[in-house]
């Protein structure tokens, strides 16, 4: 069963930085075992959102407790919700990425062609810095485009983009160290 886990980290400065490599290794381990299907930073890097596929809640809590950030008391809050799969990973839905319906006309028409390009890059897992490099613009310009897209689509975060556009996330990856520590 898939679960969405939202966590907020304590502002522990050096303790958080010391535990971070172990946290990333833990995420890579979960991904390699097929438990972590996706995730990324939340807020301004002071938390994360994880999409985990486990058989039951006991397995979920076992996977979360093994995280070095949890073991060192650096996670201030955790919110867990079961996820009803409508879009997403083939292992969860039983459908290939191309099997999903295209974005509805009303949401697709809200975005400019440039915003649609940026949304596509976001959905493939690119960071704002990678998108800026690809488009030869500043990172701030990408952030401004994303902010306008979020307003148009009535969403508040990157993780909601795929659902708002009625499409699927094409690639699930481990959060990159530089994007989570910034």
C-alpha positions in Angstrom: 0.0 0.0 0.0 1.4 3.4 -0.9 1.8 6.1 1.8 2.7 9.8 1.6 4.9 10.8 4.5 5.5 14.5 5.2 8.2 15.4 7.7 9.5 18.6 9.3 13.1 18.6 10.5 14.4 20.3 13.7 16.8 23.2 13.1 19.8 21.3 14.5 22.5 22.9 12.3 25.6 20.8 12.6 23.8 17.7 13.9 21.5 17.7 10.9 24.5 18.2 8.6 26.4 15.3 10.2 23.4 13.0 10.0 22.6 14.0 6.4 24.9 11.5 4.5 23.4 8.6 6.5 19.9 9.9 5.7 20.7 10.0 2.0 22.2 6.5 2.1 19.0 5.3 3.9 16.8 6.9 1.1 19.0 5.2 -1.6 18.6 1.9 0.2 14.8 2.3 0.4 14.8 3.2 -3.3 16.9 0.2 -4.3 14.5 -2.1 -2.5 11.5 -0.5 -4.2 10.1 0.9 -1.0 10.8 4.6 -1.8 9.0 5.5 -5.0 9.6 9.2 -4.9 10.1 12.2 -2.8 11.7 15.5 -2.4 12.3 18.5 -0.2 9.4 20.3 1.4 9.2 23.9 2.5 12.5 25.6 2.3 14.6 22.5 2.8 13.4 22.0 6.4 11.5 18.9 5.7 10.7 16.3 3.0 7.8 14.4 1.4 8.2 10.7 0.7 6.1 8.3 -1.3 6.6 4.8 0.1 5.1 1.5 -0.9 5.0 -1.0 1.9 2.7 -3.9 2.7 1.4 -2.5 6.0 1.8 0.2 8.6 4.2 -1.8 10.7 6.6 -2.0 7.7 6.1 1.7 7.1 7.1 2.6 10.6 10.0 0.2 10.5 11.3 1.9 7.4 10.9 5.4 8.9 12.5 4.5 12.2 15.6 3.3 10.4 16.3 6.8 9.1 19.3 8.3 10.9 17.4 11.6 11.2 14.7 9.8 13.2 17.2 7.9 15.3 18.9 11.1 16.3 15.7 13.0 17.1 16.0 15.4 14.2 12.5 14.9 12.8 10.1 17.3 14.6 6.9 16.2 13.0 5.7 13.4 10.8 2.3 13.2 9.0 1.4 9.9 7.3 -1.5 9.5 4.9 -2.4 6.5 2.7 -2.3 7.4 -0.9 -5.1 6.5 -3.3 -3.3 5.9 -6.5 -4.7 7.7 -9.5 -1.5 8.7 -11.2 2.0 7.5 -10.7 4.4 4.6 -10.7 3.6 1.6 -12.8 4.2 -0.7 -9.9 1.3 1.0 -8.0 -1.1 1.6 -10.8 -0.5 -1.4 -13.1 -0.4 1.0 -16.1 2.5 2.3 -18.1 3.1 6.0 -18.1 1.6 6.4 -21.6 -1.7 4.9 -20.4 -2.8 7.9 -18.5 -5.2 10.4 -20.0 -3.8 13.7 -21.2 -4.2 16.8 -19.2 -7.7 18.2 -19.3 -8.3 21.1 -21.7 -9.1 23.5 -18.9 -5.9 23.0 -17.0 -3.6 22.6 -20.0 -4.9 25.8 -21.5 -4.0 27.7 -18.4 -0.3 27.4 -18.9 1.7 29.2 -21.6 3.9 27.0 -23.9 7.0 28.0 -21.9 5.3 27.1 -18.6 4.2 23.8 -20.1 7.9 23.1 -21.0 9.0 23.9 -17.5 6.2 21.7 -16.0 7.4 18.8 -18.2 10.9 19.3 -16.9 9.7 19.3 -13.3 7.7 16.1 -13.9 10.8 14.4 -15.2 12.5 15.1 -11.9 14.7 18.1 -12.8 15.7 20.6 -10.1 15.2 24.3 -10.6 18.9 24.7 -11.2 18.9 22.0 -13.9 15.9 23.6 -15.6 17.6 27.0 -15.5 20.7 25.6 -17.0 18.8 23.8 -19.8 16.8 26.9 -20.7 19.8 29.3 -20.1 17.9 31.5 -17.7 18.4 32.3 -14.0 17.1 30.0 -11.2 15.0 32.9 -10.0 13.2 33.0 -13.4 12.3 29.4 -13.1 11.0 30.0 -9.6 8.9 32.8 -10.8 7.4 30.7 -13.6 6.7 27.9 -11.1 5.0 30.4 -8.7 2.8 31.7 -11.5 1.9 28.1 -12.6 1.0 27.2 -9.0 -1.3 30.2 -8.7 -3.0 29.3 -12.1 -3.5 25.7 -11.0 -4.5 26.5 -7.4 -1.7 24.4 -5.9 1.0 25.2 -3.4 3.8 22.8 -4.0 5.8 21.0 -6.7 4.5 17.6 -5.6 0.9 18.6 -6.6 1.8 19.5 -10.2 1.3 16.1 -11.8 -2.1 15.7 -10.3 -3.1 19.3 -11.2 -2.1 18.6 -14.8 -3.8 15.2 -14.9 -0.5 13.5 -15.9 1.9 11.1 -14.4 5.4 11.7 -12.9 7.7 10.2 -15.4 10.7 9.5 -13.1 10.9 9.0 -9.4 14.3 9.8 -7.9 16.1 10.3 -4.6 16.2 13.9 -3.5 19.6 15.4 -4.4 21.8 16.4 -1.5 22.3 20.0 -2.7 18.5 20.6 -3.1 17.7 19.3 0.4 20.5 21.1 2.3 19.9 24.5 0.8 
